Amino acid sequence: MAYCIGDSCISCGSCEGQCPVGAISAGDGKFEINADSCIDCGSCAGQCPVGAIAEA
């Protein structure tokens, strides 16, 4: 199951650099995770300062 970024995202970008497969990119108002590319490693969730990333 892929991770997803919730509405509490503050668009800081700290998660983007943590993704080993490049599944995270800037979206409209918040960052987004490409579910097809996500390998469910959780690296991004641990990096988010506001806890906006969780398993979908």
N, C-alpha and C positions, 0 to 999 in steps of 0.2 A: 504494500500500500504506500503510495507516494505521500510526501509531506506537502502541506499547503501553508500559505502565509495569510493570516487573518487581517481584519480591518484595523487592528491596533498597530500595524506596521508604521514606523516613522520614516521610512525610506532612507535609512542611514547607510545601507549598502554593505554592512558588515558581513552579512550572510553570503553575498555573491562570491567573495573570494574564498570562502570555505568549501564551496561545492566542488568535489573532485571531478565531476563530469560536466560542469558548466550548465547545469539545468536552471540556474537562477538568473533572471534579468530584470531590469527596471521596467515596470509596467505603468499603467495610468494611475498615479497617485500612491502606488506601493509596489514593492518588488513582487515578482511572480515566479512560481516553480513550474517548469514543464513536467507534467506528470509522466509523460512517455520517456523522458530522459532520467528522471529521479531514480536513484538506486536504493533509496530508503536507508541511507547510512546514518542520518540524524546529525551530521556535522553542523548543518545550518542552524538547527534548533538550539544547540548548545552555545552558539555564537550570538544569537539574537538578544539584545539588551532589554527588550520589553516583552519577551516571551510570546511573540506573535506567530511563531512557527510551531505547528503540531502535525501529527499524523492525520491524514484525511480519513 
